[in-house]
Amino acid sequence: MTDFILIFRLNKKADLKPSPEQIKERMDWFGNLMKKDKVADKGNTLSPTRAKTIHSDKSVTDIPHSEGEEIVTGYIVVQTETIDEAVEIAKANPIFKIGGSVEVREIVKFIKGNN
């Protein structure tokens, strides 16, 4: 099994406070993953406002780093056989109903002595 991080993003203009129905949908999706024993790390929700970015020139800005209009809102780590399986898991997330996106990345684990 391989670990993949699912990084959740929302449009900066999107309503960041989900409705009770949206929360239930997310919890049902997550609960289904837990039942299938696919969750390696429950992850966390990330603050859209309490963030700082340190740039290559070491200047600091009071906003999360983002490309375009999206901000990272949270993540979880899933365990699957392939990245395609992780993508299918991500596609079932209700975030797409509100214009969000999910980035899927393999987590590369370094072995002591081989880094």
KOLTI-31869 format. One record per atom (N, C-alpha, C): y, x, z; atom name; residue in three letters. Coordinates in nm, 4 decimals. Each point is the difference from the previous one (the first is absolute). Layout:
y, x, z, atom, res
Y, X, Z, CA, Ala
...
! end
This chain:
y, x, z, atom, res
-0.1186, 0.0845, 0.0000, N, Met
0.1186, -0.0845, 0.0000, CA, Met
0.1244, 0.0886, 0.0000, C, Met
0.1012, -0.0485, -0.0665, N, Thr
0.1260, 0.0726, -0.0114, CA, Thr
0.1105, -0.0844, 0.0613, C, Thr
0.0956, 0.0655, 0.0651, N, Asp
0.1153, -0.0695, 0.0567, CA, Asp
0.1120, -0.0086, -0.1031, C, Asp
0.0567, -0.1201, -0.0114, N, Phe
0.1147, -0.0237, -0.0871, CA, Phe
0.1079, -0.0678, 0.0822, C, Phe
0.1237, 0.0460, -0.0159, N, Ile
0.1124, -0.0643, 0.0680, CA, Ile
0.0592, -0.1034, -0.0946, C, Ile
0.0263, -0.1180, 0.0535, N, Leu
0.0697, -0.1048, -0.0739, CA, Leu
0.1411, -0.0045, 0.0570, C, Leu
0.0978, 0.0314, -0.0820, N, Ile
0.1403, 0.0057, 0.0419, CA, Ile
0.0687, -0.1243, -0.0543, C, Ile
0.0533, -0.0813, 0.0909, N, Phe
0.0604, -0.1274, -0.0369, CA, Phe
0.1505, 0.0154, -0.0172, C, Phe
0.0508, -0.0556, -0.1096, N, Arg
0.1428, 0.0055, -0.0288, CA, Arg
0.0524, -0.1403, -0.0304, C, Arg
0.1249, -0.0223, 0.0397, N, Leu
0.0698, -0.1237, -0.0338, CA, Leu
0.1330, 0.0352, -0.0636, C, Leu
0.0493, -0.0905, -0.0815, N, Asn
0.1313, 0.0143, -0.0584, CA, Asn
0.1023, -0.0031, 0.1125, C, Asn
0.0996, 0.0867, -0.0045, N, Lys
0.1031, 0.0042, 0.1044, CA, Lys
0.0695, -0.1345, 0.0172, C, Lys
0.0026, -0.0788, -0.1065, N, Lys
0.0673, -0.1296, 0.0065, CA, Lys
-0.0922, -0.1101, 0.0516, C, Lys
-0.1288, 0.0300, 0.0103, N, Ala
-0.0963, -0.1010, 0.0451, CA, Ala
0.0214, -0.0299, 0.1483, C, Ala
-0.0390, -0.1184, 0.0398, N, Asp
0.0064, -0.0383, 0.1403, CA, Asp
-0.1077, 0.0769, 0.0752, C, Asp
0.0414, 0.0880, 0.0915, N, Leu
-0.0941, 0.0833, 0.0723, CA, Leu
-0.0624, -0.0709, 0.1199, C, Leu
0.0441, -0.1224, 0.0270, N, Lys
-0.0579, -0.0765, 0.1108, CA, Lys
-0.0925, -0.1064, -0.0588, C, Lys
-0.1308, 0.0234, 0.0085, N, Pro
-0.0939, -0.0947, -0.0604, CA, Pro
-0.0043, -0.1327, 0.0744, C, Pro
-0.0323, -0.1039, -0.0752, N, Ser
-0.0169, -0.1330, 0.0584, CA, Ser
-0.1330, -0.0029, 0.0758, C, Ser
-0.0203, -0.0996, 0.0860, N, Pro
-0.1296, -0.0125, 0.0682, CA, Pro
-0.1170, -0.0090, -0.0982, C, Pro
0.0210, -0.0672, -0.1130, N, Glu
-0.1055, -0.0113, -0.1011, CA, Glu
-0.0321, 0.1368, -0.0606, C, Glu
0.1049, 0.0787, -0.0265, N, Gln
-0.0204, 0.1341, -0.0558, CA, Gln
-0.0724, 0.0906, 0.1000, C, Gln
0.0344, -0.0118, 0.1257, N, Ile
-0.0672, 0.0799, 0.1036, CA, Ile
-0.1481, -0.0368, 0.0047, C, Ile
-0.0295, -0.1306, -0.0051, N, Lys
-0.1404, -0.0439, 0.0020, CA, Lys
-0.0756, 0.0550, -0.1208, C, Lys
0.0599, -0.0057, -0.1170, N, Glu
-0.0644, 0.0538, -0.1208, CA, Glu
-0.0321, 0.1488, 0.0167, C, Glu
0.0969, 0.0744, 0.0512, N, Arg
-0.0208, 0.1446, 0.0198, CA, Arg
-0.1108, 0.0260, 0.1011, C, Arg
0.0001, -0.0765, 0.1085, N, Met
-0.1013, 0.0199, 0.1038, CA, Met
-0.1393, -0.0390, -0.0515, C, Met
-0.0081, -0.1041, -0.0812, N, Asp
-0.1282, -0.0383, -0.0593, CA, Asp
-0.0516, 0.1101, -0.0930, C, Asp
0.0886, 0.0561, -0.0815, N, Trp
-0.0375, 0.1090, -0.0906, CA, Trp
-0.0513, 0.1190, 0.0807, C, Trp
0.0754, 0.0360, 0.1048, N, Phe
-0.0375, 0.1137, 0.0831, CA, Phe
-0.1302, -0.0278, 0.0758, C, Phe
-0.0138, -0.1198, 0.0546, N, Gly
-0.1215, -0.0380, 0.0719, CA, Gly
-0.1233, 0.0093, -0.0880, C, Gly
0.0152, -0.0386, -0.1259, N, Asn
-0.1098, 0.0091, -0.0954, CA, Asn
-0.0416, 0.1460, -0.0205, C, Asn
0.0967, 0.0898, -0.0091, N, Leu
-0.0312, 0.1429, -0.0130, CA, Leu
-0.0714, 0.0530, 0.1236, C, Leu
0.0438, -0.0457, 0.1172, N, Met
-0.0633, 0.0431, 0.1256, CA, Met
-0.1463, -0.0456, 0.0026, C, Met
-0.0258, -0.1241, -0.0399, N, Lys
-0.1366, -0.0521, -0.0019, CA, Lys
-0.0899, 0.0798, -0.0934, C, Lys
0.0577, 0.0485, -0.1097, N, Lys
-0.0770, 0.0782, -0.0974, CA, Lys
-0.0080, 0.1482, 0.0392, C, Lys
0.0582, 0.0353, 0.1148, N, Asp
0.0000, 0.1378, 0.0507, CA, Asp
0.0635, 0.0972, -0.0996, C, Asp
0.1104, -0.0423, -0.0590, N, Lys
0.0711, 0.0831, -0.0981, CA, Lys
0.1231, 0.0692, 0.0591, C, Lys
0.0401, -0.0355, 0.1216, N, Val
0.1224, 0.0553, 0.0582, CA, Val
-0.0320, 0.1253, 0.0800, C, Val
0.0588, 0.1130, -0.0421, N, Ala
-0.0174, 0.1265, 0.0707, CA, Ala
0.1129, 0.0218, 0.1007, C, Ala
0.1171, -0.0538, -0.0295, N, Asp
0.1169, 0.0117, 0.0879, CA, Asp
0.0827, -0.1253, -0.0209, C, Asp
0.0275, -0.0715, 0.1089, N, Lys
0.0741, -0.1263, -0.0089, CA, Lys
0.1430, 0.0187, -0.0459, C, Lys
0.0492, 0.1240, 0.0006, N, Gly
0.1351, 0.0263, -0.0464, CA, Gly
0.1052, -0.0609, 0.0899, C, Gly
0.1187, -0.0145, -0.0549, N, Asn
0.1136, -0.0535, 0.0736, CA, Asn
0.1017, -0.0584, -0.0960, C, Asn
0.0876, -0.0817, 0.0558, N, Thr
0.1170, -0.0460, -0.0723, CA, Thr
0.1081, 0.1046, 0.0223, C, Thr
0.0760, 0.0297, -0.1037, N, Leu
0.1063, 0.0997, 0.0099, CA, Leu
0.1351, -0.0695, -0.0042, C, Leu
0.0920, 0.0455, 0.0832, N, Ser
0.1324, -0.0595, 0.0065, CA, Ser
0.0751, 0.0234, -0.1310, C, Ser
0.0601, -0.1042, -0.0551, N, Pro
0.0781, 0.0179, -0.1221, CA, Pro
0.1397, 0.0560, 0.0270, C, Pro
0.0419, 0.0014, 0.1256, N, Thr
0.1360, 0.0442, 0.0310, CA, Thr
0.0067, 0.1215, 0.0924, C, Thr
-0.0920, 0.0130, 0.0918, N, Arg
0.0025, 0.1137, 0.0934, CA, Arg
-0.0764, 0.1159, -0.0627, C, Arg
0.0699, 0.0700, -0.0884, N, Ala
-0.0625, 0.1101, -0.0724, CA, Ala
0.1056, 0.1019, -0.0395, C, Ala
-0.0429, 0.1213, -0.0176, N, Lys
0.0866, 0.1068, -0.0483, CA, Lys
-0.0791, 0.0785, -0.1031, C, Lys
0.0707, 0.0507, -0.0978, N, Thr
-0.0616, 0.0841, -0.1014, CA, Thr
0.0680, 0.1361, 0.0030, C, Thr
-0.0804, 0.1053, 0.0078, N, Ile
0.0508, 0.1368, -0.0045, CA, Ile
-0.0268, 0.0497, -0.1417, C, Ile
0.1037, 0.0407, -0.0695, N, His
-0.0093, 0.0420, -0.1394, CA, His
-0.0227, 0.1500, -0.0103, C, His
-0.0269, 0.0474, -0.1230, N, Ser
-0.0317, 0.1417, -0.0201, CA, Ser
0.1130, 0.0926, 0.0451, C, Ser
0.1239, -0.0473, -0.0036, N, Asp
0.1125, 0.0814, 0.0488, CA, Asp
0.0220, -0.0170, 0.1509, C, Asp
-0.0940, -0.0698, 0.0645, N, Lys
-0.0015, -0.0288, 0.1435, CA, Lys
0.1093, -0.0976, 0.0439, C, Lys
0.0641, -0.0658, -0.0956, N, Ser
0.0930, -0.1077, 0.0363, CA, Ser
-0.0844, -0.1196, 0.0439, C, Ser
0.0596, -0.0856, 0.0819, N, Val
-0.0720, -0.1144, 0.0566, CA, Val
0.0741, -0.1277, -0.0375, C, Val
-0.0769, -0.0980, -0.0479, N, Thr
0.0573, -0.1322, -0.0267, CA, Thr
-0.0680, -0.1019, 0.0905, C, Thr
0.0712, -0.1075, 0.0294, N, Asp
-0.0496, -0.1029, 0.0919, CA, Asp
-0.0769, -0.1102, -0.0699, C, Asp
-0.0657, 0.0316, -0.1077, N, Ile
-0.0784, -0.0995, -0.0719, CA, Ile
-0.1363, 0.0577, -0.0335, C, Ile
-0.1004, -0.0860, -0.0121, N, Pro
-0.1301, 0.0510, -0.0436, CA, Pro
0.0085, 0.0455, -0.1450, C, Pro
-0.0726, 0.1048, -0.0316, N, His
-0.0034, 0.0468, -0.1388, CA, His
-0.0755, -0.1009, -0.0831, C, His
0.0523, -0.0341, -0.1146, N, Ser
-0.0706, -0.0923, -0.0884, CA, Ser
0.0459, 0.0222, -0.1423, C, Ser
-0.0841, -0.0412, -0.0903, N, Glu
0.0321, 0.0041, -0.1422, CA, Glu
0.0409, -0.1419, -0.0392, C, Glu
0.1093, -0.0136, -0.0684, N, Gly
0.0400, -0.1316, -0.0472, CA, Gly
0.0359, -0.0939, 0.1131, C, Gly
-0.0494, -0.1228, -0.0106, N, Glu
0.0369, -0.1055, 0.0941, CA, Glu
-0.1051, -0.0271, 0.1071, C, Glu
-0.1059, 0.0799, 0.0074, N, Glu
-0.1074, -0.0288, 0.0947, CA, Glu
0.0077, 0.0883, 0.1242, C, Glu
-0.0487, -0.0545, 0.1131, N, Ile
-0.0132, 0.0782, 0.1223, CA, Ile
-0.1432, -0.0137, 0.0514, C, Ile
-0.0481, 0.1070, 0.0623, N, Val
-0.1332, -0.0020, 0.0595, CA, Val
0.0077, -0.0819, 0.1280, C, Val
-0.0900, -0.0990, 0.0131, N, Thr
0.0024, -0.0870, 0.1176, CA, Thr
-0.1200, 0.0195, 0.0917, C, Thr
-0.1044, 0.0684, -0.0475, N, Gly
-0.1166, 0.0214, 0.0840, CA, Gly
-0.1143, 0.0615, -0.0785, C, Gly
-0.1118, 0.0171, 0.0697, N, Tyr
-0.1172, 0.0607, -0.0627, CA, Tyr
-0.1248, -0.0340, 0.0789, C, Tyr
-0.1155, 0.0132, -0.0652, N, Ile
-0.1298, 0.0018, 0.0664, CA, Ile
-0.0858, 0.1009, -0.0752, C, Ile
-0.1100, 0.0411, 0.0608, N, Val
-0.0949, 0.0888, -0.0656, CA, Val
-0.1320, -0.0747, -0.0122, C, Val
-0.0530, -0.0026, -0.1230, N, Val
-0.1287, -0.0641, -0.0246, CA, Val
-0.1018, 0.1053, -0.0415, C, Val
-0.1279, -0.0316, 0.0236, N, Gln
-0.1092, 0.0877, -0.0425, CA, Gln
-0.0774, -0.0712, -0.1093, C, Gln
-0.0094, 0.0656, -0.1157, N, Thr
-0.0744, -0.0566, -0.1121, CA, Thr
-0.0735, 0.1125, -0.0730, C, Thr
-0.0874, -0.0392, -0.0902, N, Glu
-0.0741, 0.0976, -0.0806, CA, Glu
0.0882, 0.0607, -0.1087, C, Glu
0.0919, -0.0828, -0.0560, N, Thr
0.0817, 0.0463, -0.1119, CA, Thr
0.1436, -0.0485, 0.0160, C, Thr
0.0887, 0.0637, -0.0751, N, Ile
0.1395, -0.0458, -0.0004, CA, Ile
0.0099, -0.1387, -0.0635, C, Ile
-0.0868, -0.0286, -0.0964, N, Asp
0.0026, -0.1323, -0.0626, CA, Asp
-0.0314, -0.1106, 0.1009, C, Asp
-0.0912, 0.0263, 0.0924, N, Glu
-0.0300, -0.0971, 0.1051, CA, Glu
0.1213, -0.0179, 0.0914, C, Glu
0.0687, 0.1099, 0.0331, N, Ala
0.1211, -0.0077, 0.0826, CA, Ala
0.1091, -0.0792, -0.0724, C, Ala
0.0113, 0.0176, -0.1310, N, Val
0.0979, -0.0753, -0.0792, CA, Val
-0.0322, -0.1490, 0.0036, C, Val
-0.1261, -0.0360, -0.0106, N, Glu
-0.0380, -0.1419, 0.0059, CA, Glu
0.0348, -0.0603, 0.1360, C, Glu
-0.0208, 0.0774, 0.1062, N, Ile
0.0388, -0.0455, 0.1341, CA, Ile
0.1509, -0.0234, 0.0041, C, Ile
0.0767, 0.0960, -0.0523, N, Ala
0.1462, -0.0115, 0.0005, CA, Ala
0.0469, -0.1204, -0.0807, C, Ala
-0.0639, -0.0271, -0.1124, N, Lys
0.0398, -0.1117, -0.0859, CA, Lys
-0.0112, -0.1347, 0.0706, C, Lys
-0.0859, -0.0090, 0.1001, N, Ala
-0.0185, -0.1264, 0.0732, CA, Ala
0.1062, -0.0223, 0.1070, C, Ala
0.0870, 0.0985, 0.0237, N, Asn
0.1018, -0.0130, 0.1034, CA, Asn
0.1059, -0.1026, -0.0415, C, Asn
0.0411, -0.0865, 0.0920, N, Pro
0.0988, -0.1031, -0.0341, CA, Pro
0.1420, 0.0533, -0.0226, C, Pro
0.0243, 0.1292, 0.0158, N, Ile
0.1345, 0.0555, -0.0188, CA, Ile
0.0532, -0.0248, -0.1410, C, Ile
-0.0909, -0.0135, -0.0964, N, Phe
0.0420, -0.0195, -0.1387, CA, Phe
0.0688, -0.1348, -0.0203, C, Phe
-0.0310, -0.0962, 0.0858, N, Lys
0.0608, -0.1334, -0.0108, CA, Lys
0.1495, 0.0036, 0.0281, C, Lys
0.0464, 0.1042, 0.0711, N, Ile
0.1427, 0.0092, 0.0320, CA, Ile
0.0651, 0.1188, -0.0715, C, Ile
-0.0650, 0.0467, -0.1054, N, Gly
0.0595, 0.1053, -0.0816, CA, Gly
-0.0240, 0.1412, 0.0492, C, Gly
-0.0929, 0.0181, 0.0934, N, Gly
-0.0290, 0.1330, 0.0521, CA, Gly
-0.0951, 0.0767, -0.0898, C, Gly
-0.0265, 0.1231, 0.0419, N, Ser
-0.0957, 0.0841, -0.0727, CA, Ser
-0.0827, 0.0786, 0.1004, C, Ser
-0.1123, 0.0529, -0.0474, N, Val
-0.0878, 0.0811, 0.0836, CA, Val
-0.0345, 0.1265, -0.0771, C, Val
0.0207, 0.1135, 0.0629, N, Glu
-0.0404, 0.1279, -0.0575, CA, Glu
-0.1307, 0.0409, 0.0666, C, Glu
-0.0960, 0.0448, -0.0786, N, Val
-0.1305, 0.0436, 0.0512, CA, Val
-0.0125, 0.1496, -0.0251, C, Val
-0.0278, 0.0760, 0.1071, N, Arg
-0.0173, 0.1450, -0.0132, CA, Arg
-0.1198, 0.0463, 0.0800, C, Arg
-0.0756, 0.0905, -0.0587, N, Glu
-0.1101, 0.0621, 0.0734, CA, Glu
0.0577, 0.0936, 0.1053, C, Glu
-0.0607, -0.0006, 0.1168, N, Ile
0.0396, 0.0925, 0.1068, CA, Ile
-0.0873, 0.1236, -0.0117, C, Ile
0.0634, 0.1122, -0.0222, N, Val
-0.0723, 0.1265, -0.0155, CA, Val
-0.0102, 0.0642, 0.1370, C, Val
-0.1224, 0.0235, 0.0430, N, Lys
-0.0221, 0.0602, 0.1312, CA, Lys
-0.0324, 0.1480, -0.0174, C, Lys
0.0741, 0.0824, 0.0703, N, Phe
-0.0237, 0.1428, -0.0054, CA, Phe
-0.1039, 0.0390, 0.1032, C, Phe
-0.0868, 0.0898, -0.0383, N, Ile
-0.1026, 0.0507, 0.0895, CA, Ile
0.0504, 0.1332, 0.0573, C, Ile
-0.0117, 0.0162, 0.1310, N, Lys
0.0460, 0.1245, 0.0614, CA, Lys
-0.0561, 0.1189, -0.0736, C, Lys
0.0857, 0.0971, -0.0254, N, Gly
-0.0424, 0.1219, -0.0680, CA, Gly
0.0064, -0.0094, -0.1513, C, Gly
0.0184, -0.1208, -0.0527, N, Asn
0.0066, -0.0164, -0.1450, CA, Asn
0.1338, -0.0539, -0.0452, C, Asn
0.1054, 0.0198, 0.0765, N, Asn
0.1290, -0.0539, -0.0419, CA, Asn
0.0834, 0.1069, -0.0523, C, Asn
! end
